[in-house]
Amino acid sequence: MPMDGLGPQSQWFARVRPRPQAAVRLFCFPHAGGAASSYFHWPAALDGVDVLAVQPPGREGRIAEPPVADMATLLERLVAAVEPYLDRRFAFFGHSMGALVAFELARELRRRGLPAPERLYVSGRRSPTVPTAEAPLHVLPDDELVAELNRRFGGLPAAILAEPELMALFLPVIRADLTVLERHGFATEPPLAVPITAFGGVDDARATADGLEAWEELTTGGFAMRRFPGGHFYLHERREAFLRAFADMVAADLGTGRAPGGAGS
């Protein structure tokens, strides 16, 4: 979305409530099949933070573009997109697939000698050091893919299930995202110096306490973990309560000046 006079512009980011003078930027990465709109309510809760919701190709305003189906290409394009925005302090938040992408992007920035995020918030995703025994999804026929997504993650949005046209648009995106995830091989590197905070839902069977705690070995900068009521999409199921807690954590972690428990602007 165009934001004249507010610094560098990119189709990769949506800024619902731009704060060009904010000292801190928060880049928010969506889950597989998700889009920037997942984070459109966040700026109102996060005082003193310029929230940039990442908009990958193939969805919402970028629906005419083919989705990216491999991690290397995704990281290459993300580095080019974020680099103009690294002129001030920043942090990454990613949910599910977004957690892995945010982590790998932080490592890619380090490889290139670019600024590092001040904190990495990973949500709803086990550490990439923890293997999975589940069969890959991206190779399944459409009907089986939809059924397995419902089984593993608690169901697709009703609006998508009810509209064949929306489903036809959604399936290539989710298949590409799953291909990124399931073909990605974790490469051992020195831990990041970036502090990591891991979040999860207490009822999320795919981001268990053990899987979240394993993120600790990927940083020398300090680690914290917090779990919330709910399942895989706990942060949307109880959005207001989560955002109040998250805003307090951001204020404490990044010094954004928000009083604990205060209202967003």
C-alpha positions as CSV (number, residue, x, y, z in Angstrom):
1,M,0.0,0.0,0.0
2,P,1.4,3.4,-0.9
3,M,2.5,5.6,2.0
4,D,3.9,8.8,0.4
5,G,6.5,10.6,2.5
6,L,6.9,7.7,4.9
7,G,10.2,6.4,3.8
8,P,11.0,3.4,1.5
9,Q,8.0,1.6,0.0
10,S,7.7,-2.1,-0.8
11,Q,5.0,-4.4,-2.0
12,W,6.4,-6.8,0.5
13,F,5.0,-4.9,3.5
14,A,1.6,-3.5,4.6
15,R,1.6,-0.7,7.1
16,V,-2.0,-0.2,8.4
17,R,-1.0,2.5,10.9
18,P,2.4,3.8,9.8
19,R,4.7,5.3,12.5
20,P,7.6,6.6,10.5
21,Q,9.1,8.3,13.5
22,A,9.0,5.2,15.7
23,A,12.4,4.1,17.1
24,V,11.5,0.4,16.6
25,R,10.1,-1.5,13.6
26,L,8.5,-4.9,14.0
27,F,8.4,-7.1,10.9
28,C,5.6,-9.7,11.2
29,F,5.7,-12.9,9.1
30,P,2.5,-14.9,8.4
31,H,1.8,-18.6,8.8
32,A,1.6,-20.9,5.8
33,G,-1.2,-19.8,3.5
34,G,-1.5,-16.6,5.6
35,A,-1.1,-13.0,4.6
36,A,-0.4,-9.6,5.9
37,S,-4.0,-9.1,7.1
38,S,-3.2,-11.5,9.9
39,Y,-1.5,-8.6,11.6
40,F,-3.8,-5.7,10.7
41,H,-5.0,-5.3,14.3
42,W,-1.6,-5.2,15.8
43,P,-0.5,-1.6,15.3
44,A,-3.3,-0.3,17.5
45,A,-2.0,-2.4,20.4
46,L,1.7,-1.6,20.0
47,D,2.6,1.9,21.0
48,G,5.9,3.3,19.7
49,V,6.3,0.5,17.1
50,D,6.1,0.8,13.3
51,V,4.5,-2.6,12.4
52,L,5.4,-3.9,8.9
53,A,3.2,-6.9,8.1
54,V,5.0,-9.1,5.5
55,Q,3.0,-9.8,2.4
56,P,4.4,-12.7,0.4
57,P,3.5,-13.1,-3.3
58,G,0.3,-14.9,-4.3
59,R,-2.1,-13.4,-1.8
60,E,-4.3,-10.4,-1.2
61,G,-2.7,-7.4,-3.0
62,R,-0.2,-9.7,-4.7
63,I,-2.6,-12.3,-5.8
64,A,-1.5,-12.1,-9.5
65,E,2.1,-13.0,-8.6
66,P,3.2,-16.7,-8.4
67,P,3.9,-17.8,-4.8
68,V,7.5,-18.6,-3.9
69,A,8.1,-22.4,-3.4
70,D,11.7,-22.6,-2.0
71,M,13.4,-21.1,1.0
72,A,16.5,-19.8,-0.8
73,T,14.5,-17.7,-3.3
74,L,12.2,-16.5,-0.5
75,L,15.2,-15.3,1.6
76,E,16.9,-13.7,-1.3
77,R,13.8,-11.6,-2.1
78,L,13.2,-10.9,1.6
79,V,16.7,-9.6,2.1
80,A,16.3,-7.1,-0.8
81,A,12.9,-6.1,0.6
82,V,13.9,-5.5,4.3
83,E,17.4,-3.9,3.7
84,P,16.1,-0.4,3.1
85,Y,14.1,-0.6,6.4
86,L,17.1,-1.5,8.6
87,D,18.0,2.1,9.3
88,R,16.7,1.8,12.9
89,R,16.2,-0.8,15.6
90,F,14.0,-3.7,14.6
91,A,12.6,-7.0,15.7
92,F,11.0,-10.0,13.9
93,F,7.8,-11.8,14.9
94,G,6.8,-15.0,13.0
95,H,3.9,-17.4,13.5
96,S,4.2,-21.1,12.4
97,M,5.9,-21.0,9.0
98,G,6.6,-17.3,9.7
99,A,8.7,-18.3,12.7
100,L,11.0,-20.4,10.6
101,V,11.2,-17.7,7.9
102,A,12.0,-15.0,10.4
103,F,14.7,-17.2,12.0
104,E,16.3,-18.0,8.7
105,L,16.1,-14.4,7.6
106,A,18.0,-13.3,10.7
107,R,20.7,-15.9,9.9
108,E,20.8,-14.6,6.3
109,L,21.2,-11.0,7.4
110,R,24.2,-12.2,9.6
111,R,25.8,-14.0,6.6
112,R,25.7,-10.8,4.6
113,G,27.0,-8.5,7.4
114,L,23.7,-6.6,7.7
115,P,22.1,-5.4,10.9
116,A,20.5,-8.0,13.2
117,P,17.1,-7.8,14.8
118,E,17.1,-6.9,18.5
119,R,14.8,-9.8,19.3
120,L,13.3,-12.7,17.5
121,Y,9.7,-13.7,18.5
122,V,8.9,-17.2,17.3
123,S,5.3,-18.5,17.7
124,G,3.5,-21.8,17.1
125,R,6.6,-23.5,15.6
126,R,9.0,-26.1,17.1
127,S,12.7,-25.4,16.8
128,P,14.1,-26.4,13.4
129,T,16.5,-28.6,15.3
130,V,13.5,-30.9,16.2
131,P,12.6,-33.3,13.4
132,T,9.1,-34.3,12.5
133,A,7.8,-37.8,11.7
134,E,4.7,-36.5,9.9
135,A,4.4,-37.2,6.2
136,P,4.8,-34.2,3.9
137,L,1.6,-32.4,2.8
138,H,2.7,-30.5,-0.3
139,V,2.7,-33.7,-2.5
140,L,-1.0,-34.6,-1.6
141,P,-3.9,-34.3,-4.1
142,D,-6.1,-31.3,-3.4
143,D,-8.9,-33.1,-1.5
144,E,-6.4,-35.0,0.7
145,L,-4.4,-31.8,1.3
146,V,-7.5,-30.0,2.6
147,A,-8.5,-32.9,4.8
148,E,-5.1,-33.2,6.3
149,L,-4.8,-29.4,6.9
150,N,-8.2,-29.6,8.7
151,R,-6.9,-32.5,10.8
152,R,-3.6,-31.1,11.8
153,F,-4.4,-27.4,12.3
154,G,-8.1,-27.3,13.2
155,G,-9.7,-26.3,10.0
156,L,-9.5,-23.8,7.2
157,P,-11.5,-20.6,7.2
158,A,-15.2,-21.2,6.5
159,A,-15.1,-18.5,3.8
160,I,-12.5,-20.5,1.8
161,L,-14.2,-23.8,2.3
162,A,-17.5,-22.4,1.1
163,E,-16.3,-20.8,-2.1
164,P,-14.7,-22.9,-4.8
165,E,-13.2,-19.8,-6.4
166,L,-11.4,-18.9,-3.1
167,M,-10.3,-22.4,-2.7
168,A,-8.8,-22.4,-6.2
169,L,-6.8,-19.3,-5.2
170,F,-5.8,-20.6,-1.8
171,L,-4.5,-24.1,-2.7
172,P,-1.5,-23.0,-4.9
173,V,-0.4,-20.6,-2.1
174,I,-0.6,-23.1,0.7
175,R,1.0,-25.8,-1.4
176,A,3.9,-23.5,-2.2
177,D,4.3,-22.5,1.4
178,L,4.3,-26.2,2.5
179,T,6.9,-26.9,-0.2
180,V,9.1,-24.2,1.3
181,L,8.7,-25.8,4.8
182,E,8.9,-29.4,3.9
183,R,11.9,-29.2,1.6
184,H,13.9,-26.9,3.8
185,G,16.9,-28.5,5.3
186,F,18.2,-27.0,8.5
187,A,21.9,-26.1,8.3
188,T,23.9,-26.1,11.5
189,E,25.6,-22.7,12.1
190,P,26.8,-20.9,15.2
191,P,23.9,-19.7,17.4
192,L,22.5,-16.3,16.8
193,A,23.4,-13.6,19.4
194,V,19.8,-12.4,19.1
195,P,17.5,-13.0,22.1
196,I,14.7,-15.4,21.2
197,T,11.2,-15.5,22.8
198,A,9.1,-18.6,21.9
199,F,5.3,-18.5,22.1
200,G,2.8,-21.3,21.8
201,G,-0.7,-22.5,22.6
202,V,-1.0,-25.0,25.4
203,D,-3.2,-27.2,23.2
204,D,-1.0,-27.1,20.1
205,A,0.3,-30.6,19.6
206,R,2.8,-29.5,17.0
207,A,4.4,-26.7,19.0
208,T,4.8,-28.5,22.4
209,A,6.7,-27.1,25.3
210,D,9.7,-29.3,24.5
211,G,9.7,-28.2,20.8
212,L,9.5,-24.5,21.9
213,E,12.2,-24.9,24.5
214,A,14.5,-26.3,21.9
215,W,14.8,-22.8,20.3
216,E,17.1,-21.9,23.3
217,E,20.1,-23.8,21.8
218,L,19.9,-21.5,18.7
219,T,20.8,-18.3,20.6
220,T,23.5,-17.0,22.9
221,G,21.5,-13.8,23.5
222,G,19.0,-15.1,26.0
223,F,15.8,-17.1,25.8
224,A,12.3,-16.9,27.2
225,M,9.1,-19.0,26.6
226,R,5.5,-18.3,27.2
227,R,2.4,-20.4,26.4
228,F,-1.1,-19.1,26.1
229,P,-4.5,-20.8,26.3
230,G,-5.6,-22.1,22.9
231,G,-4.4,-24.2,20.0
232,H,-2.2,-23.6,17.0
233,F,-3.9,-20.2,16.3
234,Y,-4.1,-19.1,20.0
235,L,-3.0,-15.6,19.0
236,H,-6.1,-15.2,16.9
237,E,-8.5,-17.2,19.1
238,R,-7.8,-14.8,22.0
239,R,-6.4,-11.9,20.1
240,E,-7.0,-9.0,22.6
241,A,-5.6,-10.9,25.6
242,F,-2.6,-12.0,23.6
243,L,-1.9,-8.5,22.2
244,R,-2.1,-7.0,25.7
245,A,0.5,-9.4,27.0
246,F,2.7,-9.1,23.9
247,A,2.6,-5.3,24.0
248,D,3.9,-5.4,27.6
249,M,6.7,-7.8,26.5
250,V,7.7,-5.6,23.5
251,A,7.8,-2.5,25.7
252,A,10.0,-4.3,28.2
253,D,12.2,-6.0,25.6
254,L,12.6,-3.1,23.2
255,G,12.0,-0.1,25.4
256,T,9.1,1.3,23.4
257,G,7.9,3.4,26.3
258,R,4.5,1.7,26.7
259,A,3.3,1.5,30.3
260,P,2.4,-2.2,31.2
261,G,-1.3,-2.8,30.7
262,G,-1.7,0.5,28.9
263,A,-4.0,1.0,26.0
264,G,-2.8,1.0,22.4
265,S,-3.0,4.1,20.3
